[in-house]
Amino acid sequence: MHIVHKTRPVVFIADLHLSHQRPDMTNAFFHFLDQQQDIDALYIMGDLFDFWTGDDMVCPFAQQVAIKLKQASQRFSIYYTTGNRDFLIGPDYLIAAGMTLLPDIHLINLFNTKTLVMHGDLLCTDDIQYQKFRRWSRQPQIQRLFLALPKWLRRFVANQLRRTSANYARHKTDSTMDAVPTTVQQLLQKHQATRMVHGHTHRPYLHQLLHNQERWVVGDWYEQSSVLSVSTQGHELKATPLQAEQKAMPTSKQAHQSGSKSKDPVQ
């Protein structure tokens, strides 16, 4: 799919981890969608939901999210790439929500700049155990087997994996769970891109790289929204507390000191 953005602004978000247990996050997301009136597209770069165990297990909460997204899709395009929590989102929900699914790594033309869009977990190549799990869990036959399980068992497995993964994350270093610079450079070179936009690491920052290349990272929505807006006039990475009080983004040092670790390597 060749996507070109030339005129109206484009917005990027990721790692909302929506769930019925955090209505404040959902309300903030709905308010955010209502505010987007004159943009060309919204990119949701994975982990929209805290977990996903199949389109046949959509709860009323997820249905409300789909309705809100569908309404927003009448005003602008919504592109989605799955994350490590919600990679089992299927075509039924995508259609209901008015979202277009993108591959794990997708190259777009963003105001005449070749830009890679992705969730970001593929950049954390020092986390060898997670990368092994990722390759295994993305196999079509594995996903078919899981989705064929009874609903109660899928829910049980997902909860167990989340507990295991939370414990796993506590014992990993920050560097292991962050993007690896050599991997970033290799992907940019492979796709002949000069910019990369992703989430996953929960460390929002606008990185300036060598050779005039850039890596833009959006943050999570646990305590505040994290929204990257790009237009012909420039770009802005903004954090807004869930109470809608705006605040400035941290410096590079602050971002790495206060940023959360990359979250669980599973749903």
Secondary structure, DSSP 8 states (H G I E B T S, - for coil): ---EE-SS-EEEE----B-TT-HHHHHHHHHHHHH--S-SEEEE-S-SBS----GGG--HHHHHHHHHHHHHTTTSEEEE---SSSTT--HHHHHHHT-EE--SEEEEEETTEEEEEE-SGGG-TT-HHHHHHHHHHT-HHHHHHHHTS-HHHHHHHHHHHHHHHHHHHHTS-TTTTS--HHHHHHHHHHTT-SEEEE-SS---EEEE-GGG-EEEE---SSSEEEEEEEETTEEEEEEEETTS--B----HHHHHHHS-----S--
